[in-house]
């Protein structure tokens, strides 16, 4: 028997605000919105069941050791949309015959899109 990824969990200073960003970015739907915790549920059965957001007192201080990768058929249009939602483009990278863009959400947590 093996395990599977059920939730991806983020630490943030403002779970409500960041869950709104990630809901718009991914289509995951809000199911819990509190001052210290927020939860989003997957819109279908294809991926991770949900995304959780916990309030923490300290700000992000260094590069993430883990991040999420988003996929899209038109990366530049999606990058433009995410920037409009509050993300920032960090840099474009290439490796292993592929290219991707490193982004940062409104609190600076990195994610990639390719």
C-alpha positions in Angstrom: 0.0 0.0 0.0 1.2 3.5 -0.7 0.2 7.0 0.3 -1.2 9.8 -1.9 -1.2 13.5 -1.6 -4.6 14.5 -0.1 -3.9 18.2 0.7 -1.2 20.8 0.0 -0.9 23.1 3.0 0.5 26.7 3.1 1.5 28.9 6.0 0.4 32.5 5.5 -0.1 35.7 7.5 -3.6 36.2 5.9 -5.3 32.8 5.0 -8.5 34.5 3.8 -6.7 36.8 1.3 -4.3 34.1 0.0 -7.0 31.4 -0.3 -8.9 33.9 -2.5 -5.9 34.3 -4.7 -5.4 30.5 -5.0 -9.1 29.9 -5.6 -9.0 32.3 -8.5 -5.7 30.8 -9.8 -6.8 27.1 -9.6 -10.5 27.0 -9.6 -10.5 25.3 -6.2 -13.6 26.3 -4.2 -13.7 27.9 -0.7 -15.1 25.5 1.9 -13.8 27.2 5.1 -12.8 30.8 5.6 -11.7 31.8 9.0 -9.2 34.4 10.3 -6.6 31.7 11.2 -7.5 28.9 8.6 -9.0 28.6 5.2 -9.6 25.5 3.0 -10.3 25.1 -0.7 -11.8 22.0 -2.3 -10.9 20.6 -5.7 -13.4 21.3 -8.4 -13.2 17.7 -9.7 -11.4 14.4 -8.9 -8.3 14.9 -11.1 -5.8 16.3 -8.5 -5.1 17.0 -4.9 -8.3 17.0 -2.9 -7.8 20.4 -1.3 -5.5 23.3 -0.4 -5.2 24.4 3.2 -4.0 27.7 4.5 -2.8 28.2 8.1 -2.1 31.5 9.8 1.4 31.9 11.1 3.0 34.9 12.9 6.3 35.0 11.0 6.7 36.2 7.5 8.3 34.1 4.7 12.1 34.3 5.2 13.7 32.2 2.5 13.2 30.2 -0.7 10.5 27.5 -0.4 11.8 24.0 0.0 8.6 22.7 -1.7 6.3 24.4 -4.2 3.4 23.6 -6.6 3.7 23.5 -10.3 0.7 24.6 -12.4 0.2 23.5 -16.0 -1.6 25.3 -18.8 -1.9 25.1 -22.6 -1.1 28.9 -22.9 1.5 29.8 -20.3 1.9 33.5 -21.2 -1.9 34.2 -21.0 -2.0 32.4 -17.6 1.0 34.3 -16.3 -0.7 37.6 -17.3 -3.9 36.5 -15.6 -2.1 35.5 -12.4 -0.1 38.8 -12.3 -3.5 40.5 -12.6 -4.6 38.5 -9.5 -1.6 39.7 -7.5 1.2 37.3 -8.4 4.7 38.4 -9.5 6.8 36.9 -12.2 10.2 35.9 -10.8 12.1 34.4 -13.7 12.0 32.1 -16.7 14.1 28.9 -16.4 14.9 26.0 -18.7 16.2 22.5 -17.9 15.8 18.9 -19.0 14.4 20.0 -22.4 11.6 22.1 -20.8 10.9 25.7 -19.9 8.9 27.1 -17.0 8.3 30.4 -15.3 8.9 30.9 -11.6 6.1 33.0 -10.0 5.5 34.3 -6.5 2.0 34.6 -4.9 1.0 37.8 -3.1 3.0 36.7 0.1 6.1 35.7 -1.9 5.7 31.9 -1.9 7.1 30.5 -5.1 5.2 28.4 -7.6 6.0 27.5 -11.2 3.9 27.5 -14.4 4.7 25.8 -17.6 
